[in-house]
């Protein structure tokens, strides 16, 4: 059994050595532990530091492709290097790598496909953003109460092969929705985290991050939960449309209906918009079944490619 710890990096020379050296090289249930650094076009000494610190594999992008694409590439590279389990962590020393053994234990025991290292000591600003994202994903997308934004996660080989990343901004939300959609078992393990000294690579400023992350969450809800998304809007619009119609009927009953024709127009338009949204939800749900067929074909192709290299 082989465990590979992947570290997507962009200009992490200041902290990467500490991260790599903290990774345990002996973990219960595994014969080998390796470290794979995926350098996303860094302009500092990230590559040299990774090699000096003992990374087993260092792979570089020519330019900066962003976190989501780098994570997806790191998963595939780890699989090609024989990973049975993959732990993804950050290069900013935010997580306690010494607890990787606890993180992978549910996978070793056959109890989970994905394990989330949930954070308990978030900075005030990040805690607010995390709770906001968790609220949306829980209430609107129907996910359990996970720490949806943590990047400290463990994946079984099966999960890594099957997961879809439908985002170019970040992978954390889309992979949870993909996992639930695929029926993968996800569990959460509480983990203490450390404050990050440098500015966030992902959160340039709060307003920009809320916009990008919010749009990303909504987009993924539309992809994975179209009927929930459009159906909720449709029901809301229909309810709003019924109200002016009731108002018109009331005035009609007391003999004053002639001056309230606008209520019929507004009510009818809202109900029609509600109907259109429900139809969009049904159409999106049908498209979702085609996406699942495509995902299954892609999974089988990946599996065949890996088996051909063994």
Protein Blocks (a to p, Z undefined) as FASTA:
>chain_A
ZZddddddehillmmmmmmmmpcfbdghiabdcdddddehiablmlmmmmmnopabdcdd
fbdnbjklmmmmmmmmmmmnopabdcdddfkopacfklmmmmmmmmmnopafbdcdddfk
bcfklmmmmmmmmmmmmmmnopacddfkbcbdcddfklmmmpccdbfkbmklmmmmmmmm
nopacddddddddddfbdcfklmbfklmmmmmmmmmmmmmmmmmmmlmmmmmmmmmmmmm
mmmmmmmmmmmmnopmmmmmmmmmmmmmmmmmmmmmmmmmmmmmmmmmmmmmmmmmmmmm
mmmmmmmmZZ
